[in-house]
Amino acid sequence: MKGGGATVERNELISFLNTYLEVDRFQDYCRNGLQVQGTENVNKIVSGVTFSQHLIQEAILRKAELILVHHGLFKGDIPDPPCICGVMRERLALLLSQNINLVGYHLPLDAHPEIGNNVLACMDLGMENLQPLDVGFIGDLHSPEKLSGLMDKVWKIYDRELMPFEFGPPEVRKVAIISGGSSYLWETALRAGADLFICGDMKESLVRKIEEAKLNVIVAGHYHTETLGIRALSDLIREKFQIEVSYVDIPSPV
């Protein structure tokens, strides 16, 4: 055991998270749940948005037995046929040498109706009548707001410089929020009646289409739109299992 205090058995923890996040509902680009097996008992967790050597080093420094992430190992990270080499070899070698578990939740953490990346942003904006939209949500503002004023609220949620595309009405009533690499879903937001679409990225090929469709878009960054859920999940684990969970912020400019 690397640390003192309360301990939870790894499989018990993962079973709870898999059930709570309803992982079986999703066809994802990755395995949700345990991705790399380490020690059986856990009393310290390091969490973060994206799996990296930096995050592994933080886990070693804090004597954690488990790393919890939103972006873990995806299809394509290891080629088919497999070659464990380069960056991935170094990461896995370090992880395995320390017997640390890697656990990741991707789409289930975007879409969750209580602690997901998107529902938390909707709640922070005071949105009402929420309806699922892909892995995000669409809903109504409590009262119509000018886009300029709404941008200040979005900035406070994500704490980063925003990229606004003010192509739609100056007053916003209905907002769609889909975190991460979601700009390709702009038509889904438009068809659902959104005056404003908040997403994580923007592809150049979409800009003129969005302009011509007269839709407001705020790009808040792939990384920053996906910090909310992993933080909330960390808090949930800490409260339920009474173990130490340390969220580590390693910001990305995109």
C-alpha positions as CSV (number, residue, x, y, z in Angstrom):
1,M,0.0,0.0,0.0
2,K,1.4,3.4,-1.0
3,G,-0.5,5.5,1.4
4,G,-2.7,5.5,4.5
5,G,-6.3,6.2,5.1
6,A,-9.4,4.7,3.4
7,T,-9.0,2.2,0.6
8,V,-11.3,0.9,-2.1
9,E,-10.9,-2.3,-4.1
10,R,-10.2,-1.3,-7.7
11,N,-12.9,-3.5,-9.3
12,E,-15.6,-2.2,-6.8
13,L,-14.7,1.3,-7.8
14,I,-14.9,0.6,-11.5
15,S,-18.1,-1.4,-11.2
16,F,-19.7,1.6,-9.5
17,L,-18.4,4.1,-12.1
18,N,-19.5,1.9,-15.0
19,T,-23.0,1.6,-13.6
20,Y,-23.3,5.3,-12.6
21,L,-22.0,6.5,-16.0
22,E,-24.1,3.9,-17.9
23,V,-21.1,2.9,-20.1
24,D,-23.1,0.2,-21.9
25,R,-25.3,2.8,-23.6
26,F,-22.4,4.1,-25.7
27,Q,-20.6,3.0,-28.8
28,D,-17.3,4.8,-28.2
29,Y,-13.9,5.3,-29.8
30,C,-12.3,3.7,-26.7
31,R,-12.9,1.3,-23.9
32,N,-14.7,3.0,-21.0
33,G,-13.5,1.8,-17.6
34,L,-10.3,0.0,-16.8
35,Q,-7.8,0.5,-19.7
36,V,-4.5,-0.5,-18.0
37,Q,-4.5,-2.8,-15.0
38,G,-2.5,-1.9,-11.9
39,T,-2.7,-2.7,-8.2
40,E,-5.9,-4.1,-6.8
41,N,-6.4,-1.6,-3.9
42,V,-6.7,2.1,-4.3
43,N,-6.5,4.9,-1.7
44,K,-5.2,7.8,-3.9
45,I,-6.3,8.8,-7.3
46,V,-4.9,11.4,-9.7
47,S,-7.4,12.7,-12.2
48,G,-7.1,14.9,-15.3
49,V,-8.6,15.5,-18.7
50,T,-6.0,13.8,-20.9
51,F,-3.6,10.8,-20.3
52,S,0.0,11.9,-20.6
53,Q,3.4,11.3,-19.2
54,H,3.1,14.5,-17.2
55,L,0.0,13.1,-15.5
56,I,1.7,9.8,-14.8
57,Q,4.6,11.7,-13.2
58,E,2.0,13.5,-11.0
59,A,0.5,10.2,-10.0
60,I,4.0,8.9,-9.0
61,L,4.7,12.1,-7.1
62,R,1.5,11.8,-5.1
63,K,1.8,8.0,-4.6
64,A,-1.5,7.4,-6.4
65,E,-2.6,3.9,-7.4
66,L,-5.0,5.0,-10.1
67,I,-5.2,7.6,-12.9
68,L,-8.7,8.7,-13.9
69,V,-9.1,10.6,-17.2
70,H,-11.6,11.7,-19.9
71,H,-9.1,11.1,-22.8
72,G,-7.4,7.8,-22.2
73,L,-6.4,5.2,-24.7
74,F,-8.3,5.5,-28.0
75,K,-8.5,3.3,-31.1
76,G,-5.6,4.3,-33.2
77,D,-3.2,5.1,-30.3
78,I,-1.8,1.6,-30.8
79,P,-1.6,0.6,-34.5
80,D,-3.2,-2.6,-35.9
81,P,-1.2,-4.8,-36.1
82,P,0.1,-3.6,-32.8
83,C,3.4,-1.9,-32.2
84,I,4.0,-0.6,-28.7
85,C,6.7,1.9,-29.6
86,G,7.6,5.6,-29.3
87,V,5.5,7.9,-27.1
88,M,3.0,5.1,-26.2
89,R,5.8,2.7,-25.2
90,E,7.3,5.3,-22.8
91,R,3.9,6.1,-21.3
92,L,2.9,2.4,-20.8
93,A,6.4,1.4,-19.5
94,L,6.2,4.1,-16.8
95,L,2.6,3.3,-15.9
96,L,3.3,-0.5,-15.6
97,S,6.6,0.0,-13.8
98,Q,4.7,1.8,-11.0
99,N,1.7,-0.7,-11.0
100,I,-0.7,2.2,-11.6
101,N,-4.2,1.7,-13.0
102,L,-5.5,3.7,-15.9
103,V,-9.3,4.3,-16.0
104,G,-11.0,6.4,-18.7
105,Y,-14.5,7.6,-19.4
106,H,-15.1,9.4,-22.7
107,L,-18.6,9.8,-24.2
108,P,-20.3,8.7,-20.9
109,L,-18.7,11.7,-19.2
110,D,-19.8,14.1,-21.9
111,A,-23.4,13.0,-21.9
112,H,-24.1,12.3,-18.2
113,P,-27.3,14.2,-17.0
114,E,-25.9,15.0,-13.5
115,I,-22.1,15.4,-13.7
116,G,-21.4,15.5,-17.4
117,N,-19.3,18.2,-19.1
118,N,-22.3,19.6,-20.9
119,V,-25.1,19.5,-18.3
120,L,-22.8,21.3,-15.8
121,A,-22.2,24.1,-18.2
122,C,-26.0,24.4,-18.9
123,M,-26.6,24.6,-15.2
124,D,-24.0,27.3,-14.8
125,L,-25.8,29.3,-17.5
126,G,-29.1,28.9,-15.7
127,M,-30.7,27.0,-18.6
128,E,-34.1,25.4,-18.4
129,N,-36.1,22.7,-20.2
130,L,-32.9,20.8,-21.0
131,Q,-33.1,18.1,-23.7
132,P,-30.3,15.7,-24.8
133,L,-28.6,16.7,-28.1
134,D,-26.0,14.1,-29.2
135,V,-23.8,13.9,-26.1
136,G,-24.7,17.5,-25.1
137,F,-27.9,19.4,-24.3
138,I,-30.1,22.1,-25.6
139,G,-32.3,24.3,-23.5
140,D,-33.7,27.8,-22.9
141,L,-32.2,30.7,-21.0
142,H,-34.3,31.9,-18.1
143,S,-34.8,35.0,-20.2
144,P,-33.4,36.2,-23.5
145,E,-29.9,37.7,-23.2
146,K,-27.7,39.7,-25.5
147,L,-24.9,37.6,-26.9
148,S,-22.2,40.1,-25.6
149,G,-23.4,39.6,-22.0
150,L,-23.7,35.9,-22.4
151,M,-20.1,35.6,-23.5
152,D,-19.0,36.9,-20.1
153,K,-20.8,34.1,-18.4
154,V,-19.3,31.5,-20.8
155,W,-15.8,32.9,-20.1
156,K,-16.4,32.5,-16.3
157,I,-17.4,28.8,-16.8
158,Y,-14.4,27.8,-18.9
159,D,-11.8,30.4,-17.7
160,R,-10.2,30.9,-21.1
161,E,-10.2,33.2,-24.1
162,L,-13.2,32.5,-26.3
163,M,-13.5,32.4,-30.1
164,P,-16.9,33.9,-31.0
165,F,-18.6,33.7,-34.3
166,E,-21.4,36.3,-34.1
167,F,-23.4,35.2,-37.2
168,G,-26.9,34.9,-35.6
169,P,-29.3,37.1,-33.8
170,P,-27.9,39.6,-31.2
171,E,-30.3,38.3,-28.6
172,V,-30.1,34.6,-27.6
173,R,-33.0,32.5,-26.3
174,K,-32.0,28.9,-26.9
175,V,-28.5,27.5,-26.4
176,A,-26.9,24.1,-27.4
177,I,-23.8,22.9,-25.7
178,I,-21.7,20.0,-26.9
179,S,-18.2,19.8,-25.5
180,G,-15.0,18.8,-27.3
181,G,-14.4,18.3,-31.0
182,S,-18.1,19.0,-31.8
183,S,-18.2,21.8,-34.4
184,Y,-19.3,19.3,-37.0
185,L,-22.6,19.1,-35.1
186,W,-23.5,22.7,-35.8
187,E,-26.4,21.6,-38.1
188,T,-27.8,19.4,-35.4
189,A,-27.8,22.4,-33.1
190,L,-29.4,24.6,-35.7
191,R,-32.1,22.1,-36.6
192,A,-32.9,21.8,-32.8
193,G,-33.6,25.6,-32.8
194,A,-30.5,26.9,-31.2
195,D,-29.6,30.6,-31.4
196,L,-26.2,29.9,-30.0
197,F,-24.0,26.8,-30.2
198,I,-21.2,26.4,-27.7
199,C,-18.6,23.9,-28.7
200,G,-14.9,23.0,-28.2
201,D,-13.4,23.4,-31.6
202,M,-13.9,25.0,-35.0
203,K,-12.9,23.6,-38.4
204,E,-12.1,26.2,-41.1
205,S,-14.3,24.5,-43.6
206,L,-17.4,25.1,-41.5
207,V,-17.0,28.9,-40.9
208,R,-18.7,30.2,-44.0
209,K,-21.5,27.5,-43.8
210,I,-22.3,28.7,-40.2
211,E,-22.2,32.3,-41.3
212,E,-24.6,31.6,-44.1
213,A,-26.9,29.7,-41.8
214,K,-26.9,32.7,-39.4
215,L,-26.0,30.7,-36.3
216,N,-24.0,32.2,-33.4
217,V,-21.2,29.9,-32.2
218,I,-18.8,30.3,-29.3
219,V,-15.7,28.1,-29.4
220,A,-14.4,27.5,-25.9
221,G,-11.6,24.9,-26.5
222,H,-11.7,21.1,-26.6
223,Y,-9.7,20.8,-23.4
224,H,-11.5,23.5,-21.4
225,T,-15.0,22.4,-22.3
226,E,-14.1,18.9,-20.9
227,T,-12.7,19.9,-17.5
228,L,-16.1,20.1,-15.8
229,G,-17.0,16.5,-15.9
230,I,-13.8,15.0,-14.7
231,R,-13.7,17.4,-11.8
232,A,-17.2,16.5,-10.8
233,L,-16.5,12.8,-11.1
234,S,-13.4,13.3,-8.9
235,D,-15.6,15.0,-6.2
236,L,-18.1,12.2,-6.4
237,I,-15.5,9.5,-5.8
238,R,-13.9,11.5,-3.0
239,E,-17.3,11.8,-1.2
240,K,-18.6,8.3,-1.7
241,F,-15.4,6.3,-1.0
242,Q,-13.6,8.7,1.3
243,I,-10.3,8.4,-0.6
244,E,-7.9,11.1,-1.8
245,V,-8.6,12.3,-5.3
246,S,-6.4,15.1,-6.7
247,Y,-7.4,16.8,-10.0
248,V,-4.4,17.9,-12.0
249,D,-4.9,20.7,-14.5
250,I,-2.6,20.4,-17.5
251,P,-4.1,23.0,-19.9
252,S,-4.0,22.6,-23.6
253,P,-4.3,25.7,-26.0
254,V,-6.9,23.8,-28.1
